[in-house]
Amino acid sequence: MLHASRDAARSAALRSPRVVREPCVIVFWLRSGDTLGVDSARSVAEDLDYYTEQVAPALAANGIALIPTNADTVYVELPDHQRRAIVLSGLDYPYGYLLVDPGSPERILTGLYSGGDLLDELNAFFDLPDGSDSTKVPRRIIT
């Protein structure tokens, strides 16, 4: 029973609109995604998790939070403490990524992105330093 109440609390937290104050990547899966067939939804969710896990080390290394949500609205708190709403419902796909750097325009990536494509988008948006690509294999020196 403890797991059930913890799962219910986590589910409620994921549905609550997020307020972000710092650079972050929000991974979203909206309720309208539930219209996918069970097998399709499972496959897409697994791919979304897989590609997100591939870029998570680069985000962490650069101090960029990775936040999941099922809420269709995200609020960005601006430096003057005003909030700007970003509505995620009605997009091409009910899942994807929201790239936020408060004070700058956000970027919404709908659908699936491979790890390399997602990392390219993150590098361009956040202007990450060279070497932030944690998906590349380190070069070996052969003597």
Residue frames relative to the residue before (quaternion, step in Angstrom):
aa qw qx qy qz dx dy dz
M 1.0000 0.0000 0.0000 0.0000 0.00 0.00 0.00
L 0.5891 0.5805 -0.3654 0.4272 3.59 1.09 -0.69
H 0.6445 0.5172 -0.3209 0.4627 3.58 0.99 -0.83
A 0.6371 0.5384 -0.3353 0.4380 3.59 0.96 -0.80
S 0.6908 0.4544 -0.2982 0.4768 3.62 0.87 -0.85
R 0.6279 0.5192 -0.3369 0.4719 3.61 1.07 -0.69
D 0.6523 0.5018 -0.3108 0.4755 3.60 0.99 -0.83
A 0.6422 0.5136 -0.3222 0.4691 3.60 1.00 -0.78
A 0.6528 0.5035 -0.3152 0.4700 3.59 0.97 -0.80
R 0.6533 0.5026 -0.3134 0.4716 3.59 0.95 -0.83
S 0.6450 0.5224 -0.3163 0.4594 3.57 0.98 -0.86
A 0.6508 0.5033 -0.3104 0.4762 3.59 0.99 -0.85
A 0.6435 0.5190 -0.3233 0.4605 3.60 1.00 -0.78
L 0.6556 0.5113 -0.3143 0.4582 3.60 0.99 -0.75
R 0.6818 0.4818 -0.2834 0.4718 3.60 1.13 -0.64
S 0.5747 0.5899 -0.3807 0.4205 3.60 1.22 -0.38
P 0.5301 -0.6257 0.4557 0.3462 3.60 -0.95 0.81
R 0.3640 -0.7344 0.5390 0.1938 3.56 -0.97 0.90
V 0.1677 -0.7209 0.6603 0.1269 3.52 -1.24 0.61
V 0.0681 -0.8144 0.5763 0.0052 3.55 -0.63 1.14
R 0.1765 -0.8024 0.5685 0.0419 3.52 -1.05 0.90
E 0.7553 0.3032 -0.1511 0.5610 3.55 1.29 -0.19
P 0.6727 -0.4659 0.3506 0.4554 3.60 -1.21 0.26
C 0.1640 0.7898 -0.5735 0.1431 3.57 -0.87 0.95
V 0.2786 -0.6780 0.6448 0.2164 3.47 -1.44 0.22
I 0.1460 -0.7819 0.6031 0.0597 3.53 -0.70 1.12
V 0.2128 -0.7474 0.6202 0.1069 3.55 -0.77 1.11
F 0.0389 -0.8378 0.5445 -0.0050 3.58 -0.55 1.10
W 0.0290 -0.7288 0.6841 0.0028 3.47 -1.29 0.72
L 0.1741 -0.8364 0.5153 0.0680 3.56 -0.22 1.27
R 0.6878 -0.4886 0.3559 0.4019 3.52 -1.28 0.46
S 0.6216 0.5482 -0.3527 0.4343 3.60 1.02 -0.67
G 0.5370 0.6082 -0.3985 0.4277 3.59 1.27 -0.24
D 0.5657 0.6081 -0.3717 0.4147 3.54 1.27 -0.37
T 0.5548 0.6011 -0.4005 0.4128 3.60 1.25 -0.09
L 0.5119 0.6160 -0.4277 0.4189 3.58 1.26 -0.13
G 0.5728 -0.5601 0.4582 0.3851 3.55 -1.17 0.48
V 0.6697 -0.5242 0.3432 0.3987 3.56 -1.16 0.58
D 0.6956 0.4690 -0.2861 0.4629 3.60 0.80 -0.95
S 0.6487 0.5119 -0.3132 0.4680 3.59 0.98 -0.83
A 0.6600 0.5096 -0.3076 0.4584 3.58 0.90 -0.93
R 0.6513 0.5114 -0.3190 0.4610 3.58 0.92 -0.86
S 0.6647 0.5105 -0.2996 0.4559 3.58 0.91 -0.92
V 0.6689 0.4876 -0.2980 0.4753 3.58 0.90 -0.92
A 0.6533 0.5150 -0.3168 0.4556 3.60 0.91 -0.88
E 0.6476 0.5085 -0.3186 0.4697 3.60 0.98 -0.80
D 0.6606 0.4962 -0.3066 0.4727 3.59 0.97 -0.86
L 0.6332 0.5307 -0.3258 0.4596 3.59 0.98 -0.84
D 0.6525 0.4997 -0.3015 0.4833 3.58 0.98 -0.87
Y 0.6607 0.5309 -0.3100 0.4308 3.58 0.87 -0.97
Y 0.7168 0.4390 -0.2619 0.4743 3.59 0.78 -1.00
T 0.6104 0.5370 -0.3514 0.4642 3.58 1.09 -0.63
E 0.6466 0.5174 -0.3167 0.4624 3.59 0.97 -0.83
Q 0.6216 0.5564 -0.3467 0.4287 3.60 1.07 -0.64
V 0.7566 0.3715 -0.2118 0.4946 3.62 1.00 -0.73
A 0.4470 0.7254 -0.4357 0.2901 3.61 1.24 -0.28
P 0.6568 0.5042 -0.3497 0.4383 3.68 0.83 -0.74
A 0.6456 0.5093 -0.3290 0.4644 3.62 0.98 -0.76
L 0.6345 0.5167 -0.3311 0.4699 3.58 1.02 -0.75
A 0.6706 0.5018 -0.2978 0.4580 3.57 0.85 -0.97
A 0.6553 0.5271 -0.3114 0.4426 3.59 0.95 -0.84
N 0.7450 0.3718 -0.2043 0.5147 3.56 1.20 -0.53
G 0.5399 -0.6710 0.3787 0.3388 3.57 1.24 0.35
I 0.4794 0.6459 -0.4454 0.3931 3.57 1.14 0.62
A 0.3833 -0.7486 0.5003 0.2061 3.55 -0.64 1.18
L 0.2155 -0.7276 0.6383 0.1291 3.53 -1.24 0.65
I 0.0024 -0.8381 0.5387 -0.0857 3.56 -0.42 1.28
P 0.2496 -0.7635 0.5722 0.1653 3.62 -0.78 0.95
T 0.0680 0.7928 -0.6054 0.0181 3.58 -1.18 0.53
N 0.2420 -0.7177 0.6311 0.1674 3.49 -1.37 0.47
A 0.4861 0.6716 -0.4209 0.3682 3.59 1.33 -0.02
D 0.4064 -0.7299 0.4930 0.2430 3.58 -1.02 0.72
T 0.7313 0.3199 -0.2264 0.5582 3.59 1.27 0.02
V 0.0844 -0.7526 0.6524 0.0296 3.53 -1.06 0.88
Y 0.2108 -0.7684 0.5923 0.1194 3.56 -1.00 0.84
V 0.1958 -0.7527 0.6197 0.1054 3.53 -0.96 0.96
E 0.2538 -0.7522 0.5896 0.1489 3.56 -0.76 1.07
L 0.2919 -0.7794 0.5396 0.1272 3.50 -0.69 1.19
P 0.7076 -0.4741 0.3005 0.4292 3.60 -1.19 0.34
D 0.7021 0.4389 -0.2739 0.4893 3.64 1.09 -0.61
H 0.5422 -0.6628 0.3466 0.3829 3.58 1.34 0.39
Q 0.4304 0.6330 -0.4993 0.4059 3.58 1.22 0.41
R 0.2702 -0.7522 0.5750 0.1750 3.57 -1.20 0.49
R 0.1750 -0.7571 0.6238 0.0839 3.51 -1.08 0.86
A 0.3131 -0.7614 0.5422 0.1681 3.57 -0.84 1.02
I 0.1127 -0.7369 0.6629 0.0692 3.52 -1.13 0.82
V 0.1763 -0.7977 0.5730 0.0661 3.57 -0.59 1.18
L 0.2398 -0.8110 0.5267 0.0859 3.56 -0.71 1.15
S 0.5604 0.5976 -0.4048 0.4063 3.61 1.18 -0.28
G 0.7649 0.3732 -0.2800 0.4441 3.54 -1.21 0.60
L 0.4784 0.6626 -0.4421 0.3695 3.59 1.25 0.25
D 0.7383 -0.4074 0.2989 0.4468 3.58 -1.31 0.13
Y 0.7842 0.0827 -0.0083 0.6150 3.55 0.98 -0.94
P 0.4307 -0.7135 0.4842 0.2666 3.61 -1.02 0.67
Y 0.7082 0.3456 -0.2565 0.5597 3.59 1.18 0.50
G 0.3546 0.7200 -0.5463 0.2396 3.52 -1.19 0.57
Y 0.5724 -0.5834 0.4702 0.3330 3.52 -1.22 -0.62
L 0.1586 -0.7352 0.6515 0.0993 3.52 -1.16 0.75
L 0.1645 -0.7858 0.5923 0.0681 3.57 -0.64 1.15
V 0.0175 -0.8252 0.5612 -0.0615 3.56 -0.63 1.17
D 0.0644 0.7164 -0.6936 0.0375 3.50 -1.12 0.88
P 0.3740 -0.7743 0.4501 0.2408 3.62 -0.02 1.26
G 0.7455 0.3316 -0.2904 0.4999 3.53 -0.92 1.00
S 0.7150 0.3296 -0.2186 0.5765 3.58 1.32 -0.18
P 0.5966 -0.5420 0.4218 0.4152 3.61 -1.19 0.35
E 0.4213 -0.6950 0.5227 0.2574 3.57 -1.03 0.78
R 0.2481 -0.7259 0.6145 0.1839 3.51 -1.36 0.13
I 0.1667 -0.7771 0.6020 0.0775 3.57 -0.88 0.99
L 0.1034 -0.7682 0.6312 0.0273 3.55 -0.83 1.08
T 0.1000 -0.8144 0.5696 0.0483 3.59 -0.37 1.17
G 0.7471 0.3653 -0.2975 0.4690 3.52 -1.17 0.64
L 0.6552 -0.5018 0.3965 0.4021 3.53 -1.33 -0.34
Y 0.0851 -0.7465 0.6585 0.0444 3.52 -1.17 0.75
S 0.4542 -0.6553 0.5175 0.3106 3.57 -0.93 0.84
G 0.7007 -0.4799 0.3215 0.4188 3.57 -1.23 0.38
G 0.6814 0.4875 -0.2861 0.4649 3.58 0.92 -0.91
D 0.6655 0.4896 -0.3011 0.4763 3.58 0.94 -0.87
L 0.6432 0.5136 -0.3184 0.4703 3.57 1.00 -0.82
L 0.6576 0.5028 -0.3128 0.4656 3.57 0.92 -0.84
D 0.6065 0.5410 -0.3506 0.4654 3.61 1.04 -0.69
E 0.6581 0.5028 -0.3032 0.4714 3.59 0.95 -0.88
L 0.6568 0.5087 -0.3057 0.4652 3.58 0.98 -0.87
N 0.6406 0.5234 -0.3202 0.4617 3.59 0.96 -0.88
A 0.6807 0.4879 -0.2894 0.4634 3.59 0.91 -0.90
F 0.7017 0.4776 -0.2807 0.4481 3.60 0.85 -0.92
F 0.7888 0.3264 -0.1598 0.4957 3.57 0.76 -1.04
D 0.3287 -0.7600 0.4941 0.2651 3.59 1.31 -0.10
L 0.0755 0.8365 -0.5337 0.0984 3.53 0.85 1.06
P 0.5382 -0.6210 0.4503 0.3492 3.58 -1.08 0.64
D 0.6343 -0.5077 0.4114 0.4131 3.54 -1.25 0.46
G 0.7374 0.3852 -0.2935 0.4708 3.55 -1.06 0.73
S 0.5184 0.6471 -0.4180 0.3713 3.60 1.27 0.04
D 0.5381 0.6226 -0.4037 0.3999 3.55 1.28 -0.10
S 0.1316 -0.8311 0.5387 0.0426 3.55 -0.04 1.31
T 0.5954 0.5779 -0.3753 0.4131 3.59 1.25 -0.06
K 0.5841 0.5783 -0.3800 0.4242 3.59 1.23 -0.24
V 0.4610 -0.6522 0.5290 0.2868 3.52 -1.16 0.67
P 0.4847 -0.6655 0.4661 0.3239 3.63 -0.81 0.89
R 0.4998 -0.6471 0.4851 0.3102 3.54 -1.09 0.73
R 0.2246 -0.7486 0.6072 0.1428 3.53 -1.13 0.71
I 0.3279 -0.7249 0.5708 0.2030 3.52 -1.02 0.83
I 0.1663 -0.7784 0.6015 0.0678 3.53 -0.78 1.06
T 0.1247 -0.8091 0.5722 0.0491 3.57 -0.75 1.05
